[in-house]
Amino acid sequence: MLDEELDKSIAEHILTQHEAAGAKIADMEDYKQVELPVVDGELLRKYIAYARRNVSPRLSHEAAERIKKYYVELRKSGAKQGAVPITPRQIEGLIRMAEARAKSRLADTVAIEDAEKAISLSEYMLKILAVDSSGRRDIDTLLTGMPREKVDKINAMIEIIKKLDSDEGSAKMQRVIEEAEKAGFDAGTAKKYIEELEKRGDVYSPRPGILRIVRHDSE
């Protein structure tokens, strides 16, 4: 179960560490940013090298608050939809993106507009790469390569095979498909997941038409 207060505390802790780290950095001279219609490649390389070596923007309180608000709201949204759209690890990613934008401006502070840009990029990434078939944003798609809905269905197939093996002495392919259909799968989808489980090495066939779960040492 998601805990909003815990989410806030985690976000505040991570963000506070970054604010504190930046607060001790000596004040830097302001630099005027000159925009040119075309940037020479060598100049750009020197610019990036200079920014990396000399610019260490600290996270402002306003930017930290904006990232925390986004994190908590997205977690709440995911809880309602039954998916996890973001985890504490992604807070670090948001901070790094915001810091990178501030650094590209040769700024000594990560401003709220830097946080907004980082959030915008995160939203784009989630929309393109982490949306399941129902339209939910699910971070599991990025972390495991599969959306939560698919993980749940594969686990359901494993449980069907385990139960049949236990109750009937063996898990016959046809019985597995019958039970899967009762659980809401169509026959084609059930066969597809069985094939995937076999490819992954989670299920094997000791003889034709019979399925068995691969037992691991930790089980």
MARDREN-852719 format. One record per residue (C-alpha): residue number from 1; residue in one letter; x, y, z negated. Coordinates in pm, 1 decimal, padded with zeros to 6 digits, always signed. Layout:
<nodes>
+-----+------+----------+----------+----------+
| pos | code |        u |        v |        w |
+-----+------+----------+----------+----------+
| NUM |    a |        X |        Y |        Z |
...
+-----+------+----------+----------+----------+
</nodes>
This chain:
<nodes>
+-----+------+----------+----------+----------+
| pos | code |        u |        v |        w |
+-----+------+----------+----------+----------+
|   1 |    m | +00000.0 | +00000.0 | +00000.0 |
|   2 |    l | +00132.8 | +00343.1 | +00091.5 |
|   3 |    d | +00183.5 | +00585.6 | -00197.6 |
|   4 |    e | +00161.6 | +00953.4 | -00098.7 |
|   5 |    e | +00334.8 | +01076.1 | -00415.3 |
|   6 |    l | +00617.9 | +00826.5 | -00366.5 |
|   7 |    d | +00650.3 | +00934.4 | -00003.2 |
|   8 |    k | +00677.9 | +01298.4 | -00117.2 |
|   9 |    s | +00940.8 | +01208.6 | -00377.1 |
|  10 |    i | +01152.7 | +01013.7 | -00126.8 |
|  11 |    a | +01132.9 | +01295.2 | +00127.5 |
|  12 |    e | +01220.7 | +01559.6 | -00135.9 |
|  13 |    h | +01519.7 | +01358.3 | -00260.9 |
|  14 |    i | +01671.5 | +01313.2 | +00086.2 |
|  15 |    l | +01605.9 | +01672.5 | +00187.3 |
|  16 |    t | +01740.3 | +01814.6 | -00141.6 |
|  17 |    q | +02068.4 | +01627.6 | -00092.8 |
|  18 |    h | +02116.1 | +01795.5 | +00243.4 |
|  19 |    e | +02022.6 | +02139.4 | +00107.0 |
|  20 |    a | +02272.3 | +02100.3 | -00178.0 |
|  21 |    a | +02548.1 | +01978.3 | +00052.2 |
|  22 |    g | +02515.3 | +02283.4 | +00272.0 |
|  23 |    a | +02493.3 | +02533.2 | -00010.9 |
|  24 |    k | +02862.3 | +02489.5 | -00100.0 |
|  25 |    i | +02990.8 | +02563.4 | +00249.2 |
|  26 |    a | +03162.1 | +02900.8 | +00271.6 |
|  27 |    d | +02980.9 | +03177.9 | +00454.7 |
|  28 |    m | +03080.4 | +03203.1 | +00816.1 |
|  29 |    e | +03118.7 | +03499.0 | +01044.7 |
|  30 |    d | +02816.2 | +03561.0 | +01266.4 |
|  31 |    y | +02870.0 | +03489.6 | +01630.5 |
|  32 |    k | +02676.9 | +03647.7 | +01913.5 |
|  33 |    q | +02542.5 | +03386.4 | +02149.9 |
|  34 |    v | +02578.7 | +03480.5 | +02515.3 |
|  35 |    e | +02348.4 | +03313.4 | +02760.9 |
|  36 |    l | +02468.0 | +03272.4 | +03116.2 |
|  37 |    p | +02267.0 | +03150.0 | +03411.7 |
|  38 |    v | +02534.0 | +02886.3 | +03484.8 |
|  39 |    v | +02770.3 | +02738.5 | +03226.5 |
|  40 |    d | +03108.6 | +02622.4 | +03347.2 |
|  41 |    g | +03182.3 | +02263.8 | +03246.8 |
|  42 |    e | +03510.2 | +02346.9 | +03076.3 |
|  43 |    l | +03348.1 | +02630.1 | +02882.9 |
|  44 |    l | +03070.0 | +02399.6 | +02773.3 |
|  45 |    r | +03320.0 | +02140.5 | +02647.3 |
|  46 |    k | +03503.5 | +02407.4 | +02447.8 |
|  47 |    y | +03173.5 | +02535.7 | +02310.0 |
|  48 |    i | +03071.9 | +02190.4 | +02189.2 |
|  49 |    a | +03417.4 | +02125.1 | +02042.0 |
|  50 |    y | +03408.8 | +02457.3 | +01859.4 |
|  51 |    a | +03059.9 | +02393.0 | +01721.4 |
|  52 |    r | +03160.5 | +02048.4 | +01597.6 |
|  53 |    r | +03474.8 | +02179.0 | +01431.0 |
|  54 |    n | +03354.8 | +02506.5 | +01283.0 |
|  55 |    v | +02977.6 | +02506.3 | +01238.6 |
|  56 |    s | +02812.8 | +02322.2 | +00948.7 |
|  57 |    p | +02458.5 | +02455.6 | +00912.5 |
|  58 |    r | +02286.1 | +02393.4 | +00583.0 |
|  59 |    l | +01923.4 | +02287.1 | +00559.3 |
|  60 |    s | +01698.4 | +02573.9 | +00455.0 |
|  61 |    h | +01417.4 | +02521.3 | +00208.9 |
|  62 |    e | +01160.6 | +02619.0 | +00472.5 |
|  63 |    a | +01291.6 | +02360.9 | +00719.7 |
|  64 |    a | +01300.9 | +02095.3 | +00447.8 |
|  65 |    e | +00940.2 | +02168.4 | +00353.4 |
|  66 |    r | +00830.3 | +02141.8 | +00716.6 |
|  67 |    i | +00999.8 | +01804.1 | +00759.7 |
|  68 |    k | +00849.6 | +01678.1 | +00433.5 |
|  69 |    k | +00500.9 | +01788.2 | +00539.7 |
|  70 |    y | +00535.1 | +01613.5 | +00874.9 |
|  71 |    y | +00662.9 | +01293.9 | +00711.4 |
|  72 |    v | +00383.0 | +01277.4 | +00454.3 |
|  73 |    e | +00108.1 | +01359.0 | +00706.4 |
|  74 |    l | +00233.2 | +01096.2 | +00950.1 |
|  75 |    r | +00250.9 | +00835.5 | +00674.6 |
|  76 |    k | -00107.0 | +00914.0 | +00572.3 |
|  77 |    s | -00221.0 | +00889.1 | +00933.0 |
|  78 |    g | -00050.1 | +00553.5 | +00970.1 |
|  79 |    a | -00211.8 | +00419.6 | +00652.3 |
|  80 |    k | -00556.7 | +00500.5 | +00791.5 |
|  81 |    q | -00477.2 | +00330.6 | +01122.3 |
|  82 |    g | -00313.2 | +00024.6 | +00970.9 |
|  83 |    a | +00032.0 | +00090.2 | +01117.3 |
|  84 |    v | +00357.5 | +00239.7 | +00989.8 |
|  85 |    p | +00447.7 | +00530.6 | +01219.9 |
|  86 |    i | +00754.9 | +00649.9 | +01027.4 |
|  87 |    t | +00984.0 | +00533.5 | +00746.2 |
|  88 |    p | +01223.6 | +00717.8 | +00510.7 |
|  89 |    r | +01508.5 | +00633.4 | +00748.5 |
|  90 |    q | +01348.5 | +00857.0 | +01011.0 |
|  91 |    i | +01379.1 | +01159.6 | +00776.9 |
|  92 |    e | +01755.9 | +01138.4 | +00827.1 |
|  93 |    g | +01702.2 | +01134.7 | +01202.0 |
|  94 |    l | +01483.8 | +01444.8 | +01184.0 |
|  95 |    i | +01744.5 | +01623.7 | +00972.7 |
|  96 |    r | +02025.3 | +01536.5 | +01214.2 |
|  97 |    m | +01825.3 | +01659.2 | +01513.4 |
|  98 |    a | +01739.5 | +01984.3 | +01335.7 |
|  99 |    e | +02103.8 | +02032.2 | +01230.3 |
| 100 |    a | +02221.8 | +01963.1 | +01585.3 |
| 101 |    r | +01991.2 | +02230.4 | +01722.2 |
| 102 |    a | +02107.6 | +02481.9 | +01463.3 |
| 103 |    k | +02469.0 | +02391.8 | +01539.1 |
| 104 |    s | +02408.5 | +02447.5 | +01910.6 |
| 105 |    r | +02304.7 | +02802.3 | +01818.2 |
| 106 |    l | +02619.0 | +02842.8 | +01605.4 |
| 107 |    a | +02385.5 | +02909.4 | +01315.6 |
| 108 |    d | +02487.2 | +02861.0 | +00954.1 |
| 109 |    t | +02132.4 | +02766.3 | +00849.1 |
| 110 |    v | +01885.3 | +02511.3 | +00979.4 |
| 111 |    a | +01578.0 | +02727.1 | +01033.7 |
| 112 |    i | +01215.9 | +02619.8 | +01049.6 |
| 113 |    e | +01220.2 | +02647.6 | +01429.6 |
| 114 |    d | +01498.9 | +02387.4 | +01433.7 |
| 115 |    a | +01281.6 | +02156.5 | +01224.9 |
| 116 |    e | +00988.6 | +02218.8 | +01460.6 |
| 117 |    k | +01199.6 | +02122.3 | +01760.6 |
| 118 |    a | +01315.5 | +01804.6 | +01585.0 |
| 119 |    i | +00953.9 | +01717.7 | +01505.2 |
| 120 |    s | +00854.4 | +01785.2 | +01865.3 |
| 121 |    l | +01123.3 | +01546.0 | +01989.4 |
| 122 |    s | +01015.0 | +01284.6 | +01734.9 |
| 123 |    e | +00653.8 | +01314.6 | +01846.9 |
| 124 |    y | +00758.9 | +01267.9 | +02208.5 |
| 125 |    m | +00965.4 | +00962.0 | +02119.9 |
| 126 |    l | +00680.4 | +00804.0 | +01922.3 |
| 127 |    k | +00432.8 | +00875.0 | +02200.9 |
| 128 |    i | +00653.2 | +00720.6 | +02469.4 |
| 129 |    l | +00814.3 | +00430.6 | +02284.0 |
| 130 |    a | +00610.6 | +00346.2 | +01973.4 |
| 131 |    v | +00244.5 | +00340.9 | +02072.5 |
| 132 |    d | +00065.3 | +00006.8 | +02068.9 |
| 133 |    s | -00224.3 | -00101.6 | +02290.4 |
| 134 |    s | -00481.6 | +00062.9 | +02062.1 |
| 135 |    g | -00304.9 | +00399.5 | +02073.9 |
| 136 |    r | -00154.8 | +00378.2 | +01724.2 |
| 137 |    r | +00198.2 | +00503.9 | +01665.7 |
| 138 |    d | +00388.0 | +00213.6 | +01513.6 |
| 139 |    i | +00756.7 | +00242.4 | +01420.1 |
| 140 |    d | +00785.1 | -00138.6 | +01414.2 |
| 141 |    t | +00792.9 | -00123.9 | +01793.6 |
| 142 |    l | +01129.5 | +00052.8 | +01771.6 |
| 143 |    l | +01272.4 | -00131.7 | +01472.0 |
| 144 |    t | +01181.8 | -00488.0 | +01575.8 |
| 145 |    g | +01102.8 | -00455.1 | +01945.4 |
| 146 |    m | +00742.1 | -00555.7 | +01878.0 |
| 147 |    p | +00441.5 | -00354.9 | +01757.1 |
| 148 |    r | +00290.8 | -00454.1 | +01423.8 |
| 149 |    e | -00021.0 | -00594.1 | +01594.3 |
| 150 |    k | +00190.9 | -00841.6 | +01790.7 |
| 151 |    v | +00391.3 | -00941.4 | +01483.1 |
| 152 |    d | +00064.9 | -01007.2 | +01297.5 |
| 153 |    k | -00070.9 | -01222.3 | +01582.0 |
| 154 |    i | +00246.8 | -01428.2 | +01607.0 |
| 155 |    n | +00240.6 | -01482.3 | +01230.0 |
| 156 |    a | -00124.7 | -01587.8 | +01258.1 |
| 157 |    m | -00030.1 | -01848.5 | +01520.0 |
| 158 |    i | +00242.1 | -01983.0 | +01291.2 |
| 159 |    e | -00006.7 | -02016.6 | +01005.8 |
| 160 |    i | -00252.9 | -02203.4 | +01230.7 |
| 161 |    i | +00017.1 | -02452.1 | +01329.1 |
| 162 |    k | +00127.7 | -02495.0 | +00966.4 |
| 163 |    k | -00228.6 | -02553.9 | +00845.3 |
| 164 |    l | -00311.0 | -02809.0 | +01114.8 |
| 165 |    d | +00014.1 | -02992.2 | +01050.0 |
| 166 |    s | -00069.1 | -03004.8 | +00679.9 |
| 167 |    d | -00441.5 | -03085.3 | +00703.7 |
| 168 |    e | -00445.8 | -03319.9 | +01002.5 |
| 169 |    g | -00096.2 | -03468.0 | +00993.5 |
| 170 |    s | +00004.4 | -03298.7 | +01317.8 |
| 171 |    a | -00063.6 | -02979.0 | +01509.8 |
| 172 |    k | -00194.5 | -03087.4 | +01846.6 |
| 173 |    m | -00168.9 | -02822.6 | +02116.2 |
| 174 |    q | -00539.9 | -02838.5 | +02196.4 |
| 175 |    r | -00637.5 | -02806.7 | +01829.7 |
| 176 |    v | -00403.3 | -02510.8 | +01787.3 |
| 177 |    i | -00570.5 | -02335.2 | +02080.1 |
| 178 |    e | -00917.2 | -02417.1 | +01943.4 |
| 179 |    e | -00833.5 | -02271.3 | +01602.5 |
| 180 |    a | -00669.8 | -01968.8 | +01764.1 |
| 181 |    e | -00988.9 | -01901.9 | +01962.1 |
| 182 |    k | -01188.4 | -01915.0 | +01635.8 |
| 183 |    a | -00944.8 | -01654.4 | +01499.9 |
| 184 |    g | -01014.0 | -01420.8 | +01793.8 |
| 185 |    f | -00748.4 | -01522.4 | +02047.5 |
| 186 |    d | -00834.3 | -01617.2 | +02401.7 |
| 187 |    a | -00679.9 | -01940.8 | +02526.9 |
| 188 |    g | -00435.7 | -01766.6 | +02760.9 |
| 189 |    t | -00304.3 | -01538.3 | +02487.1 |
| 190 |    a | -00270.6 | -01830.2 | +02244.9 |
| 191 |    k | -00061.5 | -02023.9 | +02497.5 |
| 192 |    k | +00154.0 | -01717.2 | +02561.1 |
| 193 |    y | +00233.4 | -01678.5 | +02190.6 |
| 194 |    i | +00307.9 | -02050.5 | +02157.3 |
| 195 |    e | +00555.4 | -02023.4 | +02445.8 |
| 196 |    e | +00714.4 | -01720.1 | +02281.5 |
| 197 |    l | +00747.3 | -01903.8 | +01949.6 |
| 198 |    e | +00915.7 | -02193.9 | +02129.4 |
| 199 |    k | +01158.8 | -01959.7 | +02303.5 |
| 200 |    r | +01240.7 | -01793.3 | +01971.4 |
| 201 |    g | +01309.4 | -02132.9 | +01813.6 |
| 202 |    d | +01032.5 | -02100.7 | +01553.4 |
| 203 |    v | +00827.5 | -02387.0 | +01699.6 |
| 204 |    y | +00928.1 | -02708.4 | +01874.7 |
| 205 |    s | +00752.0 | -03005.3 | +02030.4 |
| 206 |    p | +00865.0 | -03341.8 | +01883.2 |
| 207 |    r | +00654.2 | -03513.2 | +02150.2 |
| 208 |    p | +00424.9 | -03395.4 | +02430.0 |
| 209 |    g | +00116.8 | -03208.1 | +02310.5 |
| 210 |    i | +00237.7 | -03177.4 | +01950.1 |
| 211 |    l | +00373.1 | -02862.3 | +01785.9 |
| 212 |    r | +00578.2 | -02832.2 | +01471.0 |
| 213 |    i | +00726.9 | -02539.0 | +01282.8 |
| 214 |    v | +01105.3 | -02525.6 | +01261.6 |
| 215 |    r | +01196.4 | -02547.1 | +00892.9 |
| 216 |    h | +01470.9 | -02309.5 | +00782.4 |
| 217 |    d | +01699.6 | -02369.5 | +00484.4 |
| 218 |    s | +01554.8 | -02067.6 | +00297.7 |
| 219 |    e | +01196.9 | -02201.5 | +00320.5 |
+-----+------+----------+----------+----------+
</nodes>
